[in-house]
Structures are given as C-alpha cells and as structure tokens.
Amino acid sequence: MDDLDVKLLELFTDEPRIGALEASRRLKVARGTVTARLERLEATGVITGWAPQLDPAAIGHPVTAFLTLEISQGVGHDTIGDHLAGIPEVLEVCTITGAGDLWCRVVARSNADLQAVIDRALAHPGIVRSSTVIALATQVPYRVLPLLVRSSSS
C-alpha cells in the first residue's frame, strides 16, 4: 500500500459517499486510477464493505455490554458462535485468552432487555459461566484508519 492508497482510504472514510470522480479530482489522479485502486483494495480484503455504519443507540438500543463466556470442555467455539449469531443483539463474538473463552459485544433497549439478551445467550448448554460489564460511555469508537496512517508512514 502506498501513499495514494492511504489518501484514498482516508478520503472515503471521511466522506464515504464522495464517488470516484470527485475523489479523482481531489487527489489529482485519473478516475480510472481511483476505480482500479478501490477494486484492488476490495479484492485484497483491505476494504471489507461499503455499508453505512449504524448506531445501535439511534435505532433504539442504547445499552452496550460486554459478556465474557466460559464454555464446557469439548464444546467448540464455533458451535457457541453459531448459537450467538442467532441473537440479533449480539454484535460481535471473539475467541479470547485469559479468563473466559469468548467475548461478546451486545446491545439492548434497557437493562431489563439486557437481562433477556443474556438469558438467550446463556440458553446454550455448552456455556457454563458468564460475566457482564456494561459500557457507560465510548471514548474511542472502533477505528482502523489511524493504524493505517501510522503503518504507512513507518
């Protein structure tokens, strides 16, 4: 990835609806260059999608929590992951090291609704223990661009 790729990704991250023509004007390169680079960045997995970023709070789910789950020996992470994927309020599931086996980011409409989400998550017999932490605020939202900018400059 070169400086033009980084500038292109910065531009589309800041203004996702900009379009190839306007991006080519601002970056002072041919429209075909912009299009070809975007296609390459998609093909190599750098760009994983063009969907809008949704705010769970704005669609009625203001409570964010993190569940740490411990699973029974012999029960695969993927089996539990498939179960959790069936719960719409589960936004993300990762296999982890340390205390617990899986980490889940979940959202809910209220604390009472959070309890219902947790109950649905724990309905799988392979989950033996859980702990929950409720997020009070987000100081740094999920981001990747600063990592890209830093790695391209080193």
Summary of the structure (lengths in Angstrom):
residues: 154
radius of gyration: 20.0
end to end distance: 12.0
largest distance: 58.2
contacts: 372
relative contact order: 0.15
helix: 43%
strand: 20%
